[in-house]
Amino acid sequence: MGLSFQLPVKPRVIVVSNRGPLVWAERCSGTEKKVAVSGLVSALLPLFRTVHGVWVAWGGRASLPNEVGFLHQEGDLKWQEVPLTEEELRLYYDGFSNQVLWPLCHYFTEKCAVEPAWWEGYKAVNKKFAFFTRKVDWGADLIWIHDYHLALLPALLRQRGNEGKMPRIGFFWHIPFPGPDLWEIVPWAKEIIEGLLGADFIGFHTPGYVENFLRAATAFTVATALPGQKGLIYRGREVTVKALPVGVDHEFFAGLSRDTKVREQAKLIRAQVGTEKICLGVERLDYSKGVLERLVAFERFLEENPAYRGRVSLIQIGVPTRAGVGAYEELRRRVEDCVNRINSRFGRSSWTPVWYLARAYSQRELAAFYLASDVAIVTPLRDGLNLVAAEYVLTRSDTDPGVLVLSRLAGIAHYLREALLVNPFNIAEMAAALRSALEMPAAERRFRQRTLRQRLARRTASAWVRSFLQLALEEAADEVFVG
């Protein structure tokens, strides 16, 4: 359903995120800009063809102290670069963002480190983002801020005094949002939540995250909740809070599934693996993604189902990330040890149980893996949403369905109930679900696939962008575009 509210003919929108649409890359000829590869960039770049605006973001390189941040023009896109030094990145990004907020929000409290210097660095960089945002936000209808790196920015931007009209401020939190009991761990929880409350509209992926935010806001601040989980009253202002899950480009993935070269590559993958059935795992090598638990579950499956030895292989794509951070280096070592153990225990000259691919792949290359796989195992220990699950479903057709084994602790599980839902901490349950997926009758596979595609039908990337703009720019919304 749509909204009766209409956007301005061509609104002026400022998008702010840690990483942006362009990054600096080293070439033989020197340093040059290239388009960044991310789901956020794919979703938001088309927006700049229909609005006036600027994207404010870091450019992916360490800058020198006092370096000037330039405003770049690339076609329809204007990009205001925020220069960050190595020391700022160490404190704000490697430190507070990734060793405090990331583990906290994914419920890995034992990995949280309370370092006051990181907090000071986080505050300083949020202030720097506020400075560069103010440089370009003149006449803006909306400032749209993204994710946990910039939680203080909404309140900082609201402290602009009488410098003209105050733009609407929207914020989208892309990872899980825990309840107030976990936030108690962080000495600066009150400041973080007050920072978010500087926004007029805050979006999360699921109703559960909305509930957690409302509870945390009323526990740590003077905010009071509105009836029906509609939002909060904070210092005389109404802050609207909604569940508005990100979508993917349906037409893009449907096109990849029909692409002759992609289908040929899928056949080559099946021929190379050489087994009757193929299972697939795809994620960054992050401790929240459940890679190690999935491997152990596959090992349990092979132990309990000897008839499948030689008939099924697991392709595990583990994209390296955050090299040099201790927790990630330890995970990489343990994953490699587990793969070697499984292949040593069960493998033979004609069969490799686990194909471990430690590299990044393009969307086109991933589509070939999706088409080649009978079962996708998407089992993060905690995830804000997880678009790999949606990509797998959308790449497979109703006549050639795969089976999706999905963690109950992934945000997208709230919307994809017809997947085989599992507890990723329960190894026995995951092993049993894998057998059920491999033995599922064709009629049931087709039914589940058709229903999952219907669940995703209205949850497109463009619908998410349009809905957020409508709700954030509207003073009060009576209904949500993506029900």
C-alpha positions in Angstrom: 0.0 0.0 0.0 1.2 3.6 -0.6 1.1 6.7 1.5 -1.2 9.6 0.7 1.8 11.8 1.7 3.8 13.0 -1.4 7.5 13.8 -1.4 8.6 17.2 -2.5 9.0 17.3 -6.3 12.8 16.8 -5.9 13.8 16.9 -2.3 17.3 17.8 -1.1 18.6 14.8 0.8 22.0 14.5 2.6 23.1 10.8 3.2 25.7 10.3 5.9 27.5 7.0 6.5 30.9 5.7 7.6 31.8 4.2 4.3 30.2 5.8 1.2 29.6 5.3 -2.5 33.2 5.9 -3.5 36.6 4.7 -2.1 40.1 5.4 -3.0 42.0 2.6 -4.7 45.7 2.2 -5.5 46.4 1.9 -9.2 49.6 1.7 -11.2 48.9 5.3 -12.3 48.3 6.4 -8.7 45.3 6.7 -6.4 41.9 7.0 -8.0 38.2 6.7 -7.0 36.1 3.6 -7.6 32.5 2.7 -6.7 32.3 0.9 -3.4 30.7 -2.6 -3.4 28.1 -2.8 -0.6 24.3 -3.4 -0.2 23.9 0.1 1.1 25.6 1.7 -1.9 23.5 -0.5 -4.3 20.3 0.6 -2.6 21.1 4.3 -2.3 23.0 5.2 -5.4 19.8 5.3 -7.6 18.3 7.8 -5.1 20.7 10.5 -6.4 19.0 10.4 -9.8 15.8 11.6 -8.3 16.8 14.0 -5.5 19.2 16.8 -5.0 21.7 15.8 -2.5 25.2 14.9 -1.2 26.6 11.8 0.3 28.9 12.5 3.3 31.3 9.7 4.0 34.9 8.6 4.6 36.8 7.5 1.5 38.5 4.3 2.8 42.0 5.7 3.2 44.0 7.2 6.0 44.5 10.9 5.6 47.2 13.2 6.9 46.4 15.5 9.9 44.6 18.7 8.9 43.9 17.3 5.4 41.0 19.1 3.7 37.9 17.1 2.8 36.9 17.8 -0.8 33.4 17.8 -2.4 33.6 15.5 -5.4 31.1 15.3 -8.3 30.6 12.0 -10.1 27.7 12.2 -12.6 24.5 12.6 -10.5 26.4 12.0 -7.3 28.0 14.6 -5.1 30.3 13.1 -2.4 31.6 15.1 0.5 34.7 13.2 1.7 35.4 13.1 5.4 39.2 12.8 5.9 40.1 10.4 8.8 43.7 9.9 10.1 45.2 6.6 11.1 44.8 7.6 14.7 41.1 8.5 14.3 40.4 5.2 12.5 42.2 3.3 15.2 40.2 4.8 18.0 36.8 5.4 16.4 36.5 2.5 13.9 38.8 -0.3 15.0 38.3 0.6 18.6 34.9 1.8 19.7 32.8 0.8 16.7 34.2 -2.7 16.2 35.4 -3.7 19.7 32.6 -2.1 21.7 29.4 -1.5 19.7 29.7 -4.4 17.3 30.2 -7.2 19.9 27.7 -5.6 22.2 24.9 -5.4 19.6 25.6 -9.0 18.5 25.4 -10.2 22.1 29.1 -11.1 22.4 29.5 -9.1 25.6 32.7 -11.1 26.5 34.4 -9.4 23.5 33.5 -5.9 24.6 36.4 -3.8 25.8 35.8 -0.6 27.8 38.5 1.8 26.7 38.0 5.5 27.5 40.4 6.6 24.7 38.2 4.8 22.2 35.2 6.6 23.4 36.9 10.0 23.1 38.0 9.1 19.6 34.4 8.0 18.7 33.1 11.4 20.0 35.7 13.3 18.1 35.0 11.6 14.7 31.2 12.0 15.1 31.9 15.7 15.6 34.0 15.8 12.5 31.2 14.2 10.5 28.9 16.8 12.0 31.2 19.6 10.7 31.4 18.2 7.2 27.6 17.5 7.1 26.9 21.1 8.1 29.1 22.3 5.2 26.7 20.8 2.6 23.3 20.6 4.4 22.1 24.1 3.4 18.4 23.9 2.3 18.2 20.2 3.0 14.8 18.6 3.5 16.3 15.5 5.1 19.6 14.3 6.6 19.6 10.5 6.5 22.3 9.0 8.8 23.3 5.3 8.7 24.4 2.9 11.4 26.2 2.5 14.7 29.4 4.3 13.7 27.5 7.6 13.8 25.1 7.2 16.8 26.0 10.6 18.2 25.5 12.5 15.0 21.7 13.2 15.1 22.0 15.1 18.4 25.2 16.9 17.3 23.4 18.2 14.1 20.4 19.3 16.2 22.8 21.6 18.1 23.0 24.1 15.3 21.4 27.1 17.0 19.5 29.5 14.8 21.3 28.9 11.5 18.2 28.7 9.5 15.6 25.9 8.9 16.3 22.7 10.7 16.2 19.7 8.3 14.4 16.6 9.3 16.9 14.0 10.6 16.4 10.3 9.9 18.6 7.5 11.2 18.7 3.8 10.2 20.4 1.3 12.5 21.5 -1.7 10.4 22.7 -4.2 13.0 20.8 -5.8 16.0 19.7 -3.4 18.8 19.9 -5.1 22.2 17.8 -4.3 25.2 18.8 -2.1 28.2 20.3 -5.0 30.2 23.2 -5.3 27.6 23.6 -1.5 27.3 24.3 -1.4 31.0 27.8 -2.8 30.1 28.7 0.4 28.2 29.5 3.4 30.5 28.4 5.8 27.8 25.1 4.1 26.9 23.1 7.2 28.0 25.1 9.5 25.6 24.8 7.0 22.7 21.0 6.7 23.1 20.6 10.5 23.6 22.6 10.9 20.4 20.1 8.8 18.5 17.2 10.7 19.9 18.4 13.7 18.1 16.7 12.2 15.0 13.0 12.7 14.1 12.6 9.3 12.6 14.6 6.1 13.5 14.4 2.8 11.5 15.3 -0.7 12.5 15.0 -4.0 10.7 12.5 -5.8 13.0 9.8 -5.1 15.6 12.0 -6.7 18.2 14.8 -4.2 17.7 12.2 -1.4 17.9 11.0 -2.7 21.2 14.5 -3.0 22.5 15.3 0.6 21.5 12.1 1.9 23.2 13.0 0.1 26.4 16.5 1.3 26.3 15.5 4.9 25.6 13.0 5.0 28.5 15.5 3.3 30.8 18.5 5.6 30.1 16.9 8.9 29.2 13.9 11.1 30.1 12.1 9.9 27.0 8.6 8.5 27.4 7.0 5.9 25.1 4.0 6.6 22.9 1.1 4.1 22.9 1.4 1.2 20.4 5.2 1.3 20.0 4.8 4.3 17.7 7.8 6.1 19.1 8.8 8.4 21.9 8.4 11.9 23.3 11.8 13.3 24.1 12.4 16.9 25.3 9.2 18.1 23.8 9.7 16.4 20.4 8.1 13.3 18.9 10.6 10.7 17.7 8.9 8.2 15.4 10.4 4.7 15.5 9.5 2.0 12.9 10.5 -1.5 11.7 11.5 -1.0 8.1 13.7 -3.9 6.8 16.1 -3.3 4.0 15.4 -5.1 0.7 17.4 -6.2 -2.3 17.1 -5.5 -6.1 14.7 -8.3 -7.2 15.1 -7.6 -10.9 18.9 -7.7 -10.6 18.9 -11.2 -9.0 16.2 -12.5 -11.3 18.3 -11.3 -14.3 21.4 -13.1 -12.9 19.5 -16.3 -12.6 18.7 -16.2 -16.3 22.1 -15.1 -17.4 23.7 -17.7 -19.7 27.2 -17.1 -18.4 26.1 -17.3 -14.8 24.3 -20.6 -15.4 27.3 -22.0 -17.2 29.5 -21.1 -14.3 27.1 -22.8 -11.9 27.4 -26.0 -14.0 31.2 -25.8 -13.8 31.0 -25.4 -10.0 28.9 -28.5 -9.8 31.2 -30.4 -12.1 34.3 -29.4 -10.1 32.8 -30.3 -6.7 31.5 -33.5 -8.3 28.9 -34.6 -5.7 25.2 -35.3 -6.0 24.3 -32.5 -3.5 26.0 -29.2 -2.6 25.4 -27.1 0.4 26.6 -23.4 0.6 27.6 -21.0 3.3 28.5 -17.3 2.4 29.6 -14.6 4.8 32.3 -12.4 6.1 34.6 -14.2 8.4 33.1 -12.6 11.5 32.5 -14.3 14.8 28.8 -13.3 14.7 28.2 -15.3 11.4 28.4 -18.8 12.9 30.9 -20.2 10.4 32.6 -22.4 13.0 29.3 -23.7 14.4 28.1 -24.5 10.8 31.2 -26.5 10.1 30.9 -28.5 13.3 27.2 -29.2 12.4 28.3 -30.4 9.0 30.8 -32.7 10.7 28.1 -34.0 13.0 25.9 -34.6 9.9 28.6 -36.7 8.3 29.2 -38.7 11.5 25.5 -39.5 11.9 24.7 -40.1 8.2 27.5 -42.2 6.7 25.3 -42.9 3.6 25.9 -39.2 2.6 29.7 -39.5 2.6 30.9 -38.9 -0.9 27.4 -37.7 -2.0 27.4 -34.2 -0.4 29.9 -31.4 -0.1 29.8 -28.0 1.7 31.1 -24.9 -0.1 32.0 -22.4 2.6 32.9 -18.9 1.4 34.5 -16.9 4.1 35.4 -13.4 3.1 38.4 -12.1 5.1 37.6 -9.1 7.2 39.3 -6.9 9.9 42.7 -8.4 9.5 45.0 -7.7 12.5 42.1 -7.7 15.1 42.8 -10.5 17.5 39.3 -12.0 17.7 39.2 -12.2 13.9 42.6 -13.8 13.5 41.7 -16.4 16.1 38.5 -17.2 14.3 40.3 -17.6 11.0 42.8 -20.0 12.5 40.0 -22.1 14.2 37.9 -22.2 10.9 40.9 -23.4 8.9 41.7 -26.0 11.6 38.1 -27.3 11.5 38.0 -27.5 7.7 41.3 -29.5 7.7 40.0 -31.8 10.4 36.8 -32.6 8.6 38.5 -33.2 5.3 41.2 -35.4 7.0 38.5 -37.5 8.8 36.1 -38.0 6.0 37.7 -37.0 2.7 39.1 -39.3 0.1 40.8 -38.9 -3.3 37.5 -38.6 -5.1 35.7 -36.5 -2.6 36.4 -33.2 -0.7 33.8 -32.8 2.1 34.4 -29.0 2.6 35.5 -26.6 -0.1 36.8 -23.5 1.8 37.1 -20.4 -0.3 38.7 -17.5 1.7 38.1 -14.6 -0.7 35.5 -12.1 -1.8 33.3 -12.7 -4.9 31.2 -10.4 -7.0 27.4 -10.6 -7.0 27.6 -12.3 -10.4 30.0 -14.9 -9.1 27.9 -15.4 -6.0 24.8 -16.0 -8.2 26.6 -18.9 -9.8 27.2 -20.4 -6.4 23.5 -19.9 -5.5 22.4 -21.7 -8.6 24.9 -24.5 -8.1 23.8 -25.2 -4.5 20.9 -27.4 -3.4 20.9 -26.0 0.1 21.9 -22.6 1.5 22.9 -22.6 5.2 22.5 -19.1 6.5 23.1 -19.5 10.3 24.5 -16.4 11.9 24.7 -16.5 15.7 23.1 -13.0 15.6 22.5 -10.8 12.6 20.7 -7.5 12.0 18.9 -8.8 8.9 21.1 -10.9 6.5 20.5 -10.3 2.8 22.3 -13.5 1.6 19.2 -15.4 2.5 17.1 -13.1 0.3 19.6 -13.2 -2.5 19.5 -17.0 -2.5 15.7 -17.2 -2.6 15.5 -14.6 -5.4 18.1 -16.2 -7.5 16.3 -19.6 -7.4 13.1 -20.0 -9.5 9.9 -21.7 -8.4 10.6 -24.5 -10.9 14.3 -24.9 -9.7 14.0 -24.3 -5.9 16.8 -24.7 -3.4 16.2 -25.1 0.4 17.1 -22.3 2.8 18.3 -23.3 6.3 18.1 -20.1 8.3 19.1 -19.0 11.8 16.2 -17.9 14.0 18.6 -15.2 15.3 18.9 -13.5 11.9 16.6 -10.5 11.6 15.3 -11.7 8.3 13.9 -14.9 10.0 11.1 -12.6 11.3 9.9 -12.3 7.7 11.0 -15.7 6.2 9.1 -18.2 8.4 8.9 -20.8 5.6 12.6 -21.5 5.7 13.9 -24.3 7.8 14.5 -22.3 11.0 17.2 -23.5 13.4 19.0 -22.4 16.6 22.6 -21.9 15.4 24.0 -22.8 18.8 22.2 -26.2 18.7 24.6 -28.4 16.6 22.4 -31.4 16.7 19.4 -29.4 15.4 21.4 -27.9 12.6 22.7 -31.4 11.6 19.1 -32.7 11.6 17.9 -29.7 9.5 20.6 -30.3 7.0 19.3 -33.9 6.5 15.7 -32.6 6.2 16.8 -30.1 3.6 18.6 -32.7 1.5 15.7 -35.1 1.6 12.9 -32.6 1.2 10.3 -33.7 -1.4 10.2 -31.6 -4.6 6.6 -30.5 -4.0 7.5 -29.1 -0.5 10.6 -27.4 -1.9 8.5 -25.7 -4.6 5.9 -24.6 -2.0 8.5 -23.1 0.4 10.3 -21.4 -2.4 7.1 -19.8 -3.8 6.0 -18.7 -0.4 9.4 -17.2 0.5 9.5 -15.2 -2.8 6.0 -13.9 -2.0 7.3 -12.8 1.4 10.1 -10.9 -0.3 7.9 -9.5 -3.1 7.3 -6.0 -1.5 10.7 -5.8 0.3 12.8 -4.4 -2.4 15.7 -2.0 -2.1 13.8 0.8 -3.9 10.7 0.3 -1.7 12.9 0.6 1.4 14.4 3.9 0.2 11.1 5.3 -0.8 9.4 4.3 2.4 12.1 5.7 4.6 12.0 9.0 2.7 8.2 9.3 3.0 8.1 8.4 6.6 11.1 10.6 7.6 9.9 13.6 5.7 6.3 13.3 6.9 5.4 14.9 10.2 3.2 12.0 11.2 2.6 8.7 9.2 -0.6 6.8 9.6 0.5 3.7 7.7 3.7 2.1 6.6 4.5 1.4 2.9 6.0 -2.0 3.4 3.5 -3.5 5.9 
